[in-house]
Amino acid sequence: MSALGRSTGLSHPGRRRRRNEDAWVCHPPLFAVADGMGGARGGEIASRVAATALGESVDGSGESRVVALIQEANRQVYERAREDSDASGMGTTITVALFENGIVSIGHVGDSRAYLIRDHKVDQLTEDHSLVAELVRSGRLSPEEAESHPQRSVITRVLGTDPDVDIDSFSVEAQPGDLFLICSDGLTSMVGDEEILGVVEPRRENLDEAAKELVASANRSGGEDNITVVVFEVVEDGAQAPSKTKPMPALELTPPPPPDEDTLTEVDRVPAIDTMVVPPEDARAIEAGVGQTDGAARSGAVDEEEREPKPHLGVQAARMIIALAVVAGLLLLVYWLFGQSQ
């Protein structure tokens, strides 16, 4: 029988953002990362509300418990967005792992990720809910092309934008020696899978150092987004007690200050990766080349009105001509009626 060993979590704002919109949970046997998005402080609020909701008491175990926790998190983020005008349109990704009886149950929404490091190999366990990921899975885009695709920040599923959310869930039978990594895309957009393996594998005996080096690697590569990592290990039953819980920063706490190594000026400090959320049907239209999302990619969810594609210019011109013809016809009718009455 396997058991939980050490665990750690670390978050960093990156080199190009002042606010940290990520939140994390490292509370054995529960682990999670949430990456928020939204105007003003909406992203911060969404991720922290979702992470805090994971502490709720729900029925079930394993996958059913993970799904119930994520559904509760979605409900709380959605309700908060409806009640708070400053948080309107906010949303968050979430990836959750729960260790019970030698099984790691994972629930996932968005483009944060869960990895398994086993036998000197790294495997991405979750699938990104993003436009470019769909294109890669369908064979229409290579992984290399996806890295620079202009719509790489379009994601198709998040918490908080709708009262219900589709949740990916599955379980992994853990083995002694396994390392599980949960992270936001601030890491994976800067650091490749093999580099992640190269950082973590030689630092198995010091997970805190592994987490720090993952964050440092992302910052060295540009640090274009908030970076959050949670790592936990699986050991032989009785080999080692779980490490001390690292609580997620409370909702009311302000984000950490910019890193000491940050040398960017205010002119340079701009949101490097704006996230646009579109429903799956709109993403499929973009993928097929027959639809265009309304407006440029931006932080926050897309309102229902904004999800409708803009009419083509030719259609707009035709509508104008028809409207003018109707007005002209009405004027002629009025003129004729006036003449008949004389």
C-alpha positions as CSV (number, residue, x, y, z in Angstrom):
1,M,0.0,0.0,0.0
2,S,1.3,3.5,-0.9
3,A,1.0,6.6,1.2
4,L,1.6,10.3,0.9
5,G,5.1,11.6,1.5
6,R,6.3,15.2,1.3
7,S,4.5,18.0,-0.4
8,T,5.0,21.6,-1.2
9,G,3.5,24.6,-3.0
10,L,4.9,27.8,-4.4
11,S,3.4,30.8,-6.3
12,H,5.1,33.7,-8.0
13,P,3.6,36.7,-9.9
14,G,6.2,36.3,-12.7
15,R,8.2,39.1,-14.3
16,R,5.5,40.9,-16.2
17,R,2.5,41.1,-13.9
18,R,2.0,43.0,-10.6
19,R,-1.0,41.0,-9.5
20,N,-1.0,37.3,-8.8
21,E,-4.2,35.8,-10.0
22,D,-3.2,32.2,-9.1
23,A,-4.3,30.4,-5.9
24,W,-3.2,27.0,-4.6
25,V,-4.0,24.4,-2.0
26,C,-1.4,22.1,-0.4
27,H,-3.5,20.5,2.3
28,P,-2.8,16.7,2.3
29,P,-4.5,14.7,1.0
30,L,-6.0,17.5,-1.1
31,F,-4.0,19.6,-3.6
32,A,-5.1,22.1,-6.2
33,V,-4.1,25.0,-8.5
34,A,-6.5,27.7,-9.8
35,D,-5.6,30.3,-12.3
36,G,-8.1,33.2,-12.3
37,M,-9.0,35.7,-15.0
38,G,-11.2,38.8,-15.1
39,G,-11.0,42.6,-15.1
40,A,-9.7,44.6,-12.1
41,R,-9.2,42.1,-9.3
42,G,-11.7,39.6,-10.7
43,G,-9.0,37.0,-11.4
44,E,-7.7,37.1,-7.9
45,I,-11.1,36.8,-6.4
46,A,-12.2,34.0,-8.7
47,S,-9.1,31.8,-8.0
48,R,-9.2,32.3,-4.3
49,V,-12.9,31.8,-4.0
50,A,-12.5,28.5,-5.9
51,A,-9.6,27.4,-3.8
52,T,-11.3,28.2,-0.6
53,A,-14.4,26.3,-1.7
54,L,-12.4,23.1,-1.8
55,G,-12.4,23.2,2.0
56,E,-16.2,22.6,2.0
57,S,-17.6,19.4,3.3
58,V,-19.1,17.2,0.6
59,D,-20.3,13.7,0.3
60,G,-18.5,10.9,-1.5
61,S,-14.9,9.8,-2.0
62,G,-12.4,9.6,-4.8
63,E,-13.5,11.0,-8.1
64,S,-17.1,11.7,-6.9
65,R,-15.8,13.9,-4.1
66,V,-13.4,15.8,-6.4
67,V,-16.2,16.5,-8.8
68,A,-18.5,17.6,-6.0
69,L,-15.9,20.0,-4.7
70,I,-15.3,21.5,-8.1
71,Q,-19.0,21.9,-8.7
72,E,-19.3,23.7,-5.4
73,A,-16.3,25.9,-6.3
74,N,-18.0,26.7,-9.6
75,R,-21.3,27.6,-7.8
76,Q,-19.5,30.0,-5.4
77,V,-17.5,31.7,-8.1
78,Y,-20.6,32.1,-10.3
79,E,-22.7,33.5,-7.4
80,R,-19.9,35.9,-6.4
81,A,-19.7,37.2,-10.0
82,R,-23.4,37.8,-10.0
83,E,-23.5,39.6,-6.7
84,D,-20.3,41.7,-7.1
85,S,-20.2,44.1,-10.1
86,D,-16.4,44.5,-9.7
87,A,-16.2,40.7,-10.2
88,S,-18.6,40.4,-13.2
89,G,-17.2,38.2,-15.9
90,M,-14.5,36.6,-13.8
91,G,-13.6,33.0,-14.0
92,T,-10.9,30.5,-13.1
93,T,-9.3,27.3,-14.2
94,I,-8.9,24.6,-11.5
95,T,-7.0,21.3,-11.3
96,V,-7.5,19.2,-8.2
97,A,-5.9,16.0,-6.9
98,L,-7.1,13.9,-4.0
99,F,-5.1,11.0,-2.5
100,E,-7.1,8.3,-0.9
101,N,-6.2,4.6,-0.3
102,G,-3.4,4.6,-2.8
103,I,-5.5,6.3,-5.5
104,V,-5.0,9.8,-6.8
105,S,-8.3,11.2,-8.1
106,I,-8.0,14.2,-10.4
107,G,-10.6,16.8,-11.5
108,H,-9.9,19.4,-14.1
109,V,-11.3,22.4,-15.8
110,G,-9.3,24.8,-18.0
111,D,-5.6,24.9,-19.0
112,S,-3.8,24.4,-15.7
113,R,-2.2,20.9,-15.7
114,A,-1.4,17.8,-13.7
115,Y,1.7,15.8,-14.4
116,L,3.0,12.4,-13.2
117,I,6.7,11.8,-12.9
118,R,7.4,8.1,-12.8
119,D,10.4,5.9,-13.8
120,H,12.3,9.0,-15.0
121,K,9.5,10.0,-17.4
122,V,7.0,12.8,-17.2
123,D,3.4,12.4,-18.4
124,Q,0.8,15.1,-18.8
125,L,-2.3,13.7,-17.2
126,T,-4.8,16.4,-18.0
127,E,-6.0,17.7,-21.4
128,D,-6.0,21.5,-21.9
129,H,-9.4,23.0,-22.5
130,S,-8.2,25.4,-25.1
131,L,-8.6,26.1,-28.8
132,V,-5.0,25.2,-29.7
133,A,-5.1,22.0,-27.7
134,E,-8.2,21.0,-29.7
135,L,-6.4,21.8,-32.9
136,V,-3.4,19.7,-31.8
137,R,-5.6,16.8,-30.8
138,S,-7.4,16.9,-34.1
139,G,-4.1,16.9,-36.0
140,R,-4.6,20.3,-37.6
141,L,-1.8,21.9,-35.6
142,S,1.6,20.6,-34.4
143,P,2.7,21.2,-30.8
144,E,5.4,23.4,-32.1
145,E,2.9,25.5,-34.1
146,A,0.7,25.7,-31.0
147,E,3.4,27.5,-29.0
148,S,3.2,30.6,-31.2
149,H,-0.4,30.4,-32.4
150,P,-2.1,33.8,-32.2
151,Q,-5.1,32.2,-30.5
152,R,-3.2,30.2,-27.9
153,S,-4.8,32.1,-25.1
154,V,-8.3,31.2,-26.0
155,I,-9.7,28.7,-23.5
156,T,-13.0,26.9,-23.8
157,R,-13.9,25.9,-20.2
158,V,-13.5,27.6,-16.9
159,L,-15.3,27.9,-13.5
160,G,-17.7,30.7,-12.8
161,T,-19.0,31.8,-16.1
162,D,-22.0,29.5,-16.1
163,P,-24.1,27.8,-13.4
164,D,-23.0,24.4,-14.6
165,V,-19.6,23.3,-15.8
166,D,-18.2,20.1,-17.5
167,I,-15.5,18.5,-15.4
168,D,-12.9,16.0,-16.5
169,S,-12.2,13.4,-13.9
170,F,-10.2,10.3,-13.7
171,S,-8.1,8.3,-11.2
172,V,-4.5,7.1,-11.2
173,E,-3.2,4.1,-9.1
174,A,-0.3,5.6,-7.4
175,Q,3.1,3.8,-6.9
176,P,5.8,4.4,-4.4
177,G,8.3,6.9,-6.0
178,D,5.6,8.8,-8.0
179,L,5.7,12.5,-8.0
180,F,2.6,14.5,-9.0
181,L,2.9,18.1,-10.2
182,I,0.0,20.5,-10.5
183,C,0.7,23.8,-12.1
184,S,-0.7,26.9,-13.8
185,D,0.1,27.7,-17.4
186,G,2.5,30.3,-16.3
187,L,4.9,27.4,-15.9
188,T,4.0,25.3,-18.9
189,S,3.9,28.2,-21.3
190,M,7.6,29.0,-20.4
191,V,9.0,25.5,-19.6
192,G,8.6,22.4,-21.7
193,D,7.8,19.0,-20.3
194,E,11.3,17.5,-20.6
195,E,12.7,20.6,-18.9
196,I,10.2,20.1,-16.1
197,L,11.5,16.5,-15.7
198,G,15.1,17.7,-15.8
199,V,14.4,20.1,-12.9
200,V,12.4,17.8,-10.7
201,E,14.1,14.5,-11.1
202,P,17.5,15.4,-9.6
203,R,15.7,17.3,-6.7
204,R,13.5,14.5,-5.5
205,E,15.0,14.7,-2.0
206,N,14.2,18.4,-1.7
207,L,10.8,19.2,-3.2
208,D,10.9,22.8,-1.9
209,E,14.1,23.3,-4.0
210,A,12.4,21.6,-7.0
211,A,9.4,24.0,-6.8
212,K,11.7,27.0,-6.5
213,E,13.8,25.9,-9.5
214,L,10.6,25.4,-11.6
215,V,9.5,28.9,-10.8
216,A,13.0,30.3,-11.5
217,S,13.1,28.4,-14.8
218,A,9.8,30.0,-15.9
219,N,11.1,33.4,-14.9
220,R,14.3,33.0,-16.8
221,S,12.3,32.1,-19.9
222,G,10.4,35.4,-19.6
223,G,8.0,34.9,-16.7
224,E,5.1,36.2,-18.8
225,D,2.4,35.0,-16.5
226,N,1.8,34.1,-12.8
227,I,3.6,30.8,-12.0
228,T,2.2,28.3,-9.5
229,V,3.4,24.8,-8.7
230,V,2.2,22.2,-6.2
231,V,4.2,18.9,-5.9
232,F,3.6,15.9,-3.8
233,E,5.2,12.5,-3.6
234,V,3.9,8.9,-3.0
235,V,5.9,6.6,-0.7
236,E,5.7,3.1,0.8
237,D,3.1,3.0,3.5
238,G,4.7,4.0,6.8
239,A,7.9,5.3,5.1
240,Q,7.3,8.9,5.9
241,A,4.6,11.1,7.4
242,P,3.2,13.8,5.2
243,S,4.9,17.2,5.5
244,K,3.4,20.0,7.3
245,T,0.4,21.6,5.6
246,K,1.1,24.7,3.6
247,P,-2.1,26.8,3.7
248,M,-3.2,28.8,0.7
249,P,-2.9,32.5,1.2
250,A,-6.1,33.9,2.6
251,L,-8.5,35.7,0.2
252,E,-8.0,39.1,1.9
253,L,-4.2,39.0,1.6
254,T,-2.7,41.2,-1.0
255,P,-0.5,39.6,-3.7
256,P,3.2,39.3,-3.1
257,P,5.4,42.2,-4.3
258,P,7.3,41.9,-7.6
259,P,10.4,39.7,-7.4
260,D,13.8,41.3,-6.7
261,E,15.2,40.1,-10.0
262,D,12.5,42.0,-11.9
263,T,14.2,44.8,-13.9
264,L,11.4,45.7,-16.3
265,T,10.2,49.3,-16.5
266,E,6.6,50.3,-16.2
267,V,6.5,50.6,-20.0
268,D,7.6,47.0,-20.3
269,R,5.2,45.8,-17.6
270,V,2.1,44.9,-19.6
271,P,-0.2,41.9,-19.4
272,A,1.8,39.5,-21.5
273,I,-0.9,36.8,-22.0
274,D,-4.5,37.9,-22.1
275,T,-7.0,35.1,-21.8
276,M,-10.2,34.9,-23.7
277,V,-12.9,32.4,-22.7
278,V,-15.2,31.2,-25.4
279,P,-17.8,28.4,-25.2
280,P,-16.9,25.1,-27.0
281,E,-19.3,25.8,-29.9
282,D,-17.6,29.1,-30.7
283,A,-14.2,27.4,-30.4
284,R,-15.3,24.8,-32.9
285,A,-16.4,27.5,-35.3
286,I,-13.0,29.2,-35.0
287,E,-11.3,25.8,-35.5
288,A,-13.4,25.2,-38.7
289,G,-12.5,28.6,-40.0
290,V,-16.1,29.7,-40.3
291,G,-16.4,31.9,-37.2
292,Q,-14.7,34.8,-35.6
293,T,-14.9,35.7,-31.9
294,D,-16.0,39.2,-31.2
295,G,-13.1,41.5,-30.3
296,A,-9.5,41.0,-29.4
297,A,-8.4,38.5,-26.8
298,R,-8.8,40.0,-23.4
299,S,-8.8,39.1,-19.7
300,G,-12.1,37.8,-18.5
301,A,-15.0,35.8,-19.8
302,V,-17.0,36.8,-22.9
303,D,-20.5,38.1,-22.3
304,E,-23.4,36.5,-24.1
305,E,-23.8,39.5,-26.3
306,E,-20.2,39.5,-27.2
307,R,-20.3,35.8,-28.2
308,E,-22.3,36.6,-31.4
309,P,-20.0,37.0,-34.4
310,K,-20.0,40.4,-36.1
311,P,-21.9,40.5,-39.4
312,H,-19.8,40.6,-42.5
313,L,-19.5,44.1,-44.1
314,G,-21.4,42.9,-47.1
315,V,-24.3,41.8,-45.0
316,Q,-24.3,45.2,-43.2
317,A,-24.4,47.1,-46.5
318,A,-27.3,45.0,-47.7
319,R,-29.2,45.7,-44.5
320,M,-28.6,49.4,-44.9
321,I,-29.9,49.4,-48.5
322,I,-33.0,47.5,-47.5
323,A,-33.6,49.9,-44.7
324,L,-33.3,52.9,-47.0
325,A,-35.6,51.3,-49.6
326,V,-38.2,50.8,-46.9
327,V,-38.0,54.4,-45.7
328,A,-38.2,55.7,-49.3
329,G,-41.3,53.5,-50.0
330,L,-43.0,54.9,-46.9
331,L,-42.3,58.4,-47.9
332,L,-43.8,57.8,-51.4
333,L,-46.8,56.2,-49.8
334,V,-47.4,59.2,-47.6
335,Y,-46.9,61.6,-50.5
336,W,-49.5,59.6,-52.6
337,L,-52.0,59.5,-49.8
338,F,-51.6,63.2,-49.2
339,G,-52.3,63.8,-53.0
340,Q,-55.4,61.7,-52.9
341,S,-56.8,63.7,-50.0
342,Q,-56.6,67.0,-51.9
